């Protein structure tokens, strides 16, 4: 047994040392999550308009074009449970917050980040936000949440080529979806609609409760809340399950009737957005993002005047 | 808890240390540790179904004792059938109820009657087919007076629930595993090292081969209407490698893990894709299930004793039941039927035991004839896998009809990346080199210097890390 323990330890040691080194190197690379968490830690008391939600908001709202002091705290696949946790984390610091804008899209009530292929992103919330909505050991490590090839590339790009890993502007808007690289709208519409279709009844009720908690939080703090179904191209919206879509819209409309501090705007099939505004069928490019942001800004101004 | 997860990488060393350092004074306390660990392992998936596993264990334990104690045949028969019917009843409810309900509704719809099938919304308890078959073999063996009932409940529970084999086999026999549980285990260095190597190879098969092939297979099968016949052929080949890497990888990890605890499990795979005919393939694929069906279904049905007609009938029965064992879907039944048809000529002409040896034994390469035989057998297997993988019969038939169209001659629209092809090539090469061993790298490098040998193992580990990451991919056989 001694021999076994001795050789197993000697054999494993280089692997363990490399793993620790790898983790340290990965954690020291700035990323969008660490940037946003850090920004909120230091500036949440100055923010007047906070944008929460998934990739539709992340790539769709550029707070630099908002007349109020805004920040985009959304991210890819960020579901309502995480939106609420982010809000709660800084609950005593939202001193100037006037508006919370949250995306309530087709999939927002159907599935949480935990249910889908983006569940690995939860480690970013655990490590950088200190938010944990599940108890999974690997969420504590960067290296277990991405393939070695991808992580090695990140380390090489940052430490050797001195290229950063952040693709957002200073106010949190995702800048990667450029109109020069637009994708096939027909193909991406079908694929995205199918990807967003999975529904879990338990999750559905839980996410409604999270959404209501966000609204209640805003109400208690005298903050106005705007729920948005983000613009999409027809190849996406027409491929969605009508029944599921109606169930989400009905829930949000019921909340709209119930709470006086909230307004709901369904821009899913808004005709003012056309093909050139979309990077793919359910994400706006920089042209569409400008249009969308200006629209939201004018909504906030209108609400400000009433 | 998945074998390819970090949780298992922590769980295993903890149990190992407790087993050999804390409970090593007596095998009884080691068995208690194995039982608690196994239940914890199972509860990590869904603790509610732990009660079903415990109930199933208690049922077979109790009926086993009752059968042994029975004074007369009718009492023994009663307890036997009680156990069989409850075991199969659970399997029927959890696995097959919805299938039968829906199939009945579909059948009566064909004669103009409309019935709304009453379906159950139940999750299939993981491993139910495996541990039920464990229990069935135990009670059948007692009924047939091959073994006596186990009196120690802990020992029997470990036999059913030993965590390496609990969720996807190998399907063990009481005659093989129980004696190992009932005696003191001493640590064996060579056995433990061998176990670690087998775990490493299993992880390579799962993460490097199966999970990479799954990406191509899933893409092609899920969008089969968009692709040419040639691409669909590639999709089926990728699935063949996926299911082999996945399931045999799982078995390797299970066997390797058990060896760390001084326990030998039944071999489940013996390089099946190097088989020269279908009969040989079935002697090398999912061996523990094939032999289970042979011993508990084929032979009781009369086996080969009643002439050719009986052999053919019995073969069809076991292949159809085997297909149905995999899942409540007509696709599995057709898959079983296809394999029965493949094996039919060898039964009629009595050539099913022609290839009992290892292909090209002690040689580097097969003969031309053997090469052709291997390719033919592999092609037939790949064709049958289409039905196994398809969502339903309609999907499978459409997939097949698309293959046999003019688009078969087109260049495939999805071609694997060079690195993926390279790893498949390395995998096949290592499998070929190691085909005379228990698993591919069992003796590979035994004569190399330690530095080169360790370098080889490090290379395997790096390749596993290279392809791992993100969400752990479940094993296919967990759904059965």
Interface residues (C-beta under 8 A of the other chain):
Chain A: X1 X3 X4 X7 X8 X11 X14 X15 X117 X119 X120 X137 X138 X143 X144 X145 X146 X147 X148 X149 X150 X151
Chain B: X5 X6 X7 X10 X20 X187 X189 X192 X193 X196 X454 X457 X458 X461 X462 X465 X466 X467 X468 X469 X470 X471
